[in-house]
Amino acid sequence: MVKEVPYTRVCNTKNILTVNGQFPGPTLYAHKGDTIVVDVYNRGKFNITIHWHGVLQTRNPWSDGPEYITQCAIQPGAKFRQKIIFTTEEGTLWWHAHSTWLRATVHGALIVYPKIGTSYPFPKPDAEIPIILGDWWEEDIMELYLNLERDGDAIQINSEAFLINGQPGDLYPCSKRETFKLELNSGMTYLLRIVNSVLLDSLFFSVANHTVTVVGSDGSYLKPFERSFVFITTGQTVDVLLEANQSPDHYYMAASVYSIGGTGAYNNSTTTAIVEYNGNYTPSSPPVLPDLPSHSDTAAGLNFTASLRSLADEEHPVDVPMEIDTHLFYTLSLNAPCKNRSCPGQGSLNVQSRGPSSSKHHSCSQRWVGGHKIQG
């Protein structure tokens, strides 16, 4: 059920749109090849759709979620049943609202286990933990979106805080008590299913004094490789194995922004969680912080991304076309508005601007903004 509930983060209480009152929303579980059915009840005041990010939905686009593209929005007070058909997906994906910027608070993990009777292409971990990276906006997210739609100043918009599993961490004010904590037992291996649900930013992520083994991304397995940090773009998922092989102590898990080469304004704060080893010892105070790359370290991000290689083994084949029939060239742009605000900023594809359909014959062309129905 999509509904507004009050939440407090960084000394600020406000109503946010949630699913089942949870932020982040509930984690959904399936096996490879499953079909699941989700009933979405919209008790909010805006049109909304739910997208299953990374699910192919072959021949089933009307349950995919893109508003006004493959389906009508779910209007306030309405219900829509969505069928999610899993085919080749296996690993960590996520679901989120696909209407305006409502995904800022309407999102959650979507975990696809191996097909029953099969297993992971790596030793089975002792435990699995979703790690959802998000952000907290002090302003009303719909007001921000409508201002952006009018003025086009996305590069100047920054959230108040980044989050790990819905919590900013104790480096932010009013946040120490609720900091997310992950308990480890020495000698055990943990599968961290990391989701970047941050609205606009790519992030660096790390656990102090630990390396991780990257084994998957976006619902597919990868050739394993070790790193001291993870670079994860907005909307991406990354699966890593974390071995509890350090001296028992408290360690920070942390994430901070990559600022696209250091240009423009950006949120330079760091969200943290605490990794706690079980046992009898006196923990470091404060916990050890990881050495994250600098905010403008493009080389670090590119190096990590260039290391992603599909597993492509017998059980997980990848058929890549070796001959190219047609070469296509696309240029995507986020254009700035006119200096005097006489024209709005607008995205473009190959210099052609695109906007929502204004056709009076389009049955889905109604939008709800602030509780009022308008044509758009």
N, C-alpha and C positions, 0 to 999 in steps of 0.2 A: 504494500500500500504506500503510495506516494503522498506524503503529508508534511506540513510544517510543524516543527517542534523547536523549543528554545534550547540553545547550546551556549556555553560560556567557554571562550578561549582568549588567552592573552588579555585578561581583565575586561573583556567585552562580552556582553550577553545580547544575543539577537535570535530571531527566528530564522531557521534555515530549512530548506526543502530536503527531506530525507526519504529513504525507503524503510518502512517498518519502524520509523523513529530512530534508526541507527546511522551513525556517521563515523567511519565509512559504513556503507550498507552491508548486508549479509553476504557471506561467501557462498557461492553456488558450487556444487560438486557434481561431476559426471564422469563416465568412462568413455574412452574412445569408441565411437560408433553408436553412442546412445542418442536418443531423442528425448528431450524434456519439454514440458509445457509450463509456461509461467503466465499467471493471470495478473495483469497490471491494473490496479484501481487508482485513478487519479483523484485524490482528495485535496490537491493543491489548487492554486488560482491561475496557473498558466497551462497552456498546451504543453504536452510532453511526449516524447517517445523514448524507448529504451533500446540501445544498440549493444550487440554482443560482439565486442571488439576482437577481431581475429578469427571469428567463426565464418567459414566460407558461405554457409547458407545456400548451397547449390540448389537452384530451382525453387528456392523458398525466400525470395527477396522481400515479400510482404511482411515478414516477421523480423527483418533486419534492423529497422529502426531509423534510418535517415529521414528526417522530417521533410515532407513534401517531395521526396525523391522516390522512395519505394513504398511509402505508406502515409496515410493521413495521421496527424497528431491525435493523441488521446486527449480529448477536451476535458476541462474540469467537470467532475462528477461522473465521468464515463469510465468504462472498463474495456480492456482489450486483451485477448488471449494470444500469446505469442508462442510459436513452436520453434525450438532451437534444435537443429539437426546437425549432429557432429559427424564428421567423416574422417578426415586425415589428421585433425587437430589432436595434439597430445602435449600436455604441459600446462603452463600458466597463461591465462588470458584474463580479460576483465570485461565488465559490463558498465555502461554509463548512460546517462541521459544524452540524447542527440538532438536537443532543442536549445538554441541560443547557448548560454553559458551555464545552464542548470547542472551540467555534469560536475561543476565545482564541488557540489555536495551530494549529488545523486550518482554514486558509483560504488563498485565493490569488486572483489576478486572472483574469477571464474576458473576453477581448477578442473582439468581434464586428466584423469588417471589413465594409465595404460589399459588396454582392452583386457577384460577379465580373462585370466589364464596366461597373461604375459606379464612382464615386469619392466623396470627401468633399464636402460642400457648402461647403467652404472650401479655400484653396490647400493642396495636399498638403505636409505638414511634411517637413523633412529627416530627422527621426528621431523615434521614439516611445519613451517610457520609462514603465513602470508605477511609480507611487509609492504604496506600500502603507503607510498609517499604522496602527500597531498599539500594543500595550502589553505590558509584561513584568510578570508577577506573581511576587513572591518566594515567596508561599505556594503550596501545591498547589491548583490551580484547582478540582478536584472537592471538596476539603475546604471551600473557600470557598463553593461552590455549595450543598453540603449544609447548611452553617451558615446560609446565607441562607434556604434552604427551611424551616429550623427556626425561625429567629429573625426574619427579615424585615428585616435592617438593611442593605439595599442602599446607602442613601445614605451610610453610613459606610465603604464599601468602596472603597479606592483602590489602583491599581496602583503598582508601584515606579518605573516609567519609561514614557514614550511612545517609540515607535520609528518610524524611517523605513526602509523596506525591511529590517526585522529588526534594525536597529542603533539604539541610544539616541543616539549622537552624543557629541562630546567635552566637553559640559558636564556629563556624568555621570561618576562615578568608573569607572576600569578600562575605559574605552570609546573612548579617542581613536584607537587604532590601527585599529579596525574601522569607524570612521565611514564611512557611505556617501558616495561621491563621484560627482558628475555632471560629465562633461567637456563643454564647449561650444566650438564654433568660431564666431568672430565672424561675424555676418551670417546665421547659420542660424536656422531656426525649429524648435522642438521641441514635440511633443505630449506633455504630461504627463497620464497616465491615473491620476488620484488615487482611491484607495479608502480609506475610513475603516472599518477592521476593528477599531477599538478597541471593547472590550466594552461600555462604558457611556456614553462621553463624546462630545460634539460638540467639534470642534476649529476653531481658526483656523490657517490655513496661508499662508505667504508666502515669496517669494524677495527678499532684500535688494536695494534699488535697482532692482527690476524690476516692471513691471506685467504682468499676464497677460490674455489674452482668453479668456473662458469661452465654450465652443462646444458643450458637451454635458453631460448628467447622466443617470445611471441608464439607460443604453442608448438614449437619444434625443438628437437634436440640438436645440440652443437657438438663439434669436436672439442673435448674439454681443454681448457687452458687456465692457468693460475694468474691471479692479479691481486694487488694490494687494495684496489678500488674498483668500483663499477661506474661506468658512464652510461646513463640511461636517459633517453629522450622522452619528451612528453608523449604519453600514450603507449609507450613500450613496456614490455615485461622482460625480466631477466631472472633465470633460475641459477642459484649458486649453492654449492656445498660448503658449509662452514664446519671445520673440525675444532672441537673444544680441546686444543692441544697446548694451551698456554698456562702459566701459573695461575692458580685460583685467585681471582681478584674481580673488581668491577671495571668494565671497559665501556667507553662510549661507542655506540653505533651512531653515525652522523651522516648528514647529507647537506650539501650546499649547492648553490646555483652555478651553472656555466653560463656566462653572460654574452655569448655570441661574439667572441673576440674582444670583449671588454667595451663594446660600444653601447651607448644609451644608458638610461637609468636602470638599475636592477636591485633586487633585494639581496643584500650581502650577508644576511643572517644565516645561522646554522641550526638546523633542527637535530635533536639528539634523542636517543633512547639509551637505556643502560643494559648491558650484557652482564649478568651476574652468574658467576660460577657457584654451584652449591658446595657447601663444606664449611668447616670451622677455620676462619682466618680473619684478619683485620684488613678490610678493603681500603684501597687508596681513596683519599678524599681531597679534591674531587677525582672522579675516574679519569683514566688516561684518554685523551682525545686522539683520534686518528689524524694522520698527516694527509689531508685531502689536497688534490691539485688546486692551484690558484683559480680564481673565478674566470680568468681569461686564457686558461691553458688549452688552447685549441689542439695542440699536438697530442696532449694526453687523451682527449676525447676521440680524436681520429685514430690514434694507435689502438685504443680499446675496440672501436667499431671495426677496424680493419682486421681484428683477430677473430671476428665471428665467422665461423665456417660450418656449414650444415654437416650433420653427422654422416648422412648419406651412406648408411650401411645396408645390409641385406634386408633387415626388418624395417628400416626407415629410408626407403629409396627416394631420390630426388631426380626427376627427369627434367634436365635443363636443355632447351633447344640449342643445338650447336650451329644451326644456319639461320641467318636473319633474312627474312623476306622483305620487310619494310622498315626503314629507319624513321623514327618520329622524334621531333625535338619540341620540348615544352618549356615555356618560361612562366613561372609562377611569381606573382608580385603582390606585395601589400603596399598599396599606394597611399601616400600621405595626402591629407586634405589641402585645399587651397589655403594660403596664408590668411586670408580674410574670412575664412569659414564659409565662403559663398558656395563651395561644393564639398560634399563629403568624401572622406577617404573610402576606397573600395578595393577589394582584391581583384586581380585580373589573371586570366589565362591567355598567354600569347597576345597580350595587350588588349584583350577583349574583356570588358567588365561584365560580371554576372551578378544578378540579384534574384530574389524570389519571384515566382510567377505572379503577375498581376491580372491574369486572365479571369474574367467573371465566370467563365465556364469551368474553371478548375475547382473540383468539389472539395479540395483540401486547402483552399486559399484563405481560410479564416484563422486569425491569430488571436490569442488572449493575452492582453497586457494589462496588468494592474486590475484584473477582474473585469475588464471591458473587452468585448468582442469587436475586432476590426478586420477589414479586408486587407490582405497583403500578398 
